[in-house]
Amino acid sequence: MPATAPLLVVEDDNIVRMLMVDVLEELGYEVKEAENAEVALALLGDPQQQFALMLTDVGLPGMNGQELARQTREMRPLLPVVFASGYGDNIEVPEDMHLISKPFTIEQLRDKMNAILG
């Protein structure tokens, strides 16, 4: 059962972001998208905007995904954060956050979302 609040996808590569959004929407999720950390923080800073989860690339230009996650936690301490990374095992993920390695299949993304969101 997909979340009622939208998911936030933060990815600087337009094609990758479009594919992730399309897959998540096919899985039944509502999705908001941001092409960088600044746009994501603006969305997260809007008290009218609710999110069920943030899925962010690690290698964003400017502020990277890990710094974005740190600032997100200051604003929304309970928001689940998932890092999408092509570097897999080479990044450190805080204990209460999650990782999905790129490239991932639709099934892997679905299973990760279901595991986190219930």
ABEGO torsion letter per residue (X at the ends): XBBABBBBBBBABAAAAAAAAAAAAAAGBBBBBBABAAAAAAAAABAABBBABBBBBABBBEBBAAAAAAAAAAABAABBBBBBBAAEAABBBBAABBBBBOBBBAAAAAAAAAAAAX
